[in-house]
Amino acid sequence: MRWLMLSVSLAANLSAQPVVTGTIAGTITDPDGHAVPRILVQAANVATKVVYRATASARGEYSIPQLPAGTYQLTTPVLTPGFRLFVRDDLQITPGQTVKLDIRLEEGIALNTLGDGRDFFAARAALARPAPPTGVAPRMPVTGRRPEPRAISAFLNSRIGRQHCPESAWPMT
């Protein structure tokens, strides 16, 4: 009988504990408003650096429960093909609170490196145009002996040979 009374009083004490955690929940969508499934979402406590993770459902819904009260940074750390990294700073969680935060992913690629974005890659592509060849035309290697006539003919019939050798230099066949 004592054990029964002890367990009932212990259960009453536990249920009377104040709620000290909160929740972040929402839906992840693309720019067109369609749900994006199976995206990793993480909330990092700014003070303690503890990270809490959740994965969005097939309908794009996520929930990170039992977060101690504090300030958090919410991110989608995994690069998803075609979408930029989502970051939301200074997210305040109070005890018993459920923060509803819907995430709308933006199009684009973000590698978290210097020069992210389409403008950077377009500018690099404009600078990377092939330069025309300059300098003297390549010559046959000098080996101290006369080259085979087939080697000369193969060189002269190549693209480089036709560009740089006049037809008068071609062997007569």
C-alpha positions in Angstrom: 0.0 0.0 0.0 2.9 2.3 0.7 4.3 1.8 -2.8 0.9 2.7 -4.3 0.8 6.0 -2.3 4.4 6.8 -3.1 3.8 6.2 -6.9 0.6 8.3 -6.9 2.3 11.2 -5.1 5.3 11.0 -7.4 3.0 11.0 -10.5 1.2 14.1 -9.1 4.5 15.9 -8.6 5.7 15.1 -12.1 2.4 16.3 -13.7 2.6 19.5 -11.7 6.0 20.4 -13.2 5.8 23.7 -15.2 6.4 23.4 -19.0 9.9 24.6 -19.8 10.1 23.7 -23.5 8.6 25.0 -26.7 8.1 23.8 -30.3 8.9 25.1 -33.8 6.6 23.8 -36.5 5.6 24.7 -40.0 5.5 23.7 -43.7 8.3 23.8 -46.3 7.3 24.9 -49.8 9.0 25.9 -53.0 8.5 29.3 -54.7 5.3 28.0 -56.4 3.8 27.0 -53.0 4.2 23.2 -53.5 5.3 21.2 -50.5 8.9 20.1 -50.5 9.3 16.7 -48.7 12.1 15.2 -46.7 14.1 18.3 -46.1 16.3 18.4 -43.0 15.5 21.3 -40.6 17.7 22.2 -37.7 17.3 24.6 -34.8 20.6 25.6 -33.1 20.4 27.2 -29.6 22.5 30.4 -29.9 23.6 30.3 -26.2 24.4 26.6 -25.8 25.2 25.7 -29.5 23.0 22.5 -29.1 21.4 21.5 -32.4 17.9 19.9 -32.6 16.9 18.3 -35.9 13.8 17.1 -37.7 12.9 16.0 -41.2 9.9 17.3 -43.1 7.2 14.8 -43.9 6.0 13.8 -47.4 3.6 16.8 -47.2 6.5 19.2 -46.3 5.5 19.5 -42.6 8.1 19.6 -39.9 8.1 19.9 -36.1 10.9 20.3 -33.7 9.5 19.7 -30.2 10.9 20.0 -26.7 13.2 23.0 -27.3 14.4 24.6 -24.1 13.5 28.3 -23.9 16.0 30.5 -25.6 17.1 32.1 -28.9 17.5 29.8 -31.9 18.8 29.9 -35.5 16.6 27.8 -37.8 18.2 26.4 -41.0 17.8 23.9 -43.8 21.5 22.9 -43.9 21.4 20.3 -46.6 21.7 21.5 -50.1 18.5 20.7 -52.0 18.9 20.6 -55.8 17.7 23.9 -57.2 17.1 25.7 -53.8 19.1 28.1 -51.7 20.0 27.5 -48.1 17.3 28.9 -45.7 18.4 30.7 -42.5 16.3 32.4 -39.9 18.1 34.1 -37.0 16.9 35.3 -33.6 13.9 33.0 -33.2 12.7 33.4 -29.6 11.2 30.3 -27.9 9.4 30.7 -24.6 8.1 27.8 -22.4 4.9 26.2 -23.7 5.0 28.2 -26.9 4.6 26.7 -30.4 6.2 29.0 -33.0 4.6 28.5 -36.5 7.2 29.2 -39.1 6.5 28.3 -42.7 9.6 28.1 -44.9 9.5 29.2 -48.5 12.7 28.0 -50.3 14.2 30.2 -52.9 15.4 29.1 -56.3 19.1 29.0 -57.0 22.2 27.3 -55.9 24.1 28.3 -52.8 27.4 26.7 -52.0 28.2 29.0 -49.1 31.3 30.2 -50.8 32.5 33.4 -52.2 30.9 34.0 -55.6 27.6 32.2 -55.0 24.8 33.0 -57.4 24.0 33.1 -61.1 25.5 36.5 -61.6 28.9 35.2 -60.5 28.9 32.2 -62.8 27.6 34.3 -65.7 30.5 36.8 -65.3 33.0 33.9 -65.0 31.6 32.4 -68.2 32.0 35.7 -70.1 35.6 35.9 -69.0 36.4 32.3 -70.0 36.1 32.7 -73.8 38.7 30.7 -75.6 41.7 32.7 -76.8 42.9 32.2 -80.4 46.2 30.5 -80.7 49.3 32.7 -81.0 52.9 32.2 -81.7 54.8 30.1 -84.2 53.2 27.0 -85.8 54.3 23.7 -84.3 57.2 22.1 -86.1 58.2 18.5 -86.6 60.7 17.2 -84.0 64.3 17.3 -85.2 65.8 13.8 -84.5 68.9 14.1 -86.7 67.4 11.9 -89.4 65.1 12.5 -92.2 61.4 11.9 -91.3 59.3 9.3 -93.0 57.3 10.6 -96.0 54.1 9.2 -94.3 54.8 11.3 -91.2 55.2 14.4 -93.3 52.1 13.7 -95.3 50.1 13.0 -92.1 51.2 16.3 -90.6 50.4 18.3 -93.7 47.0 16.7 -93.9 46.2 17.5 -90.3 44.3 20.7 -89.3 47.5 22.4 -88.1 49.4 21.5 -91.2 46.7 22.8 -93.5 46.6 26.1 -91.6 50.3 26.8 -91.5 51.9 25.2 -94.5 51.4 26.5 -98.0 50.3 24.0 -100.6 53.5 24.4 -102.5 55.3 22.7 -99.5 53.1 19.6 -99.8 54.8 16.6 -101.2 53.7 15.6 -104.7 52.0 12.2 -104.9 
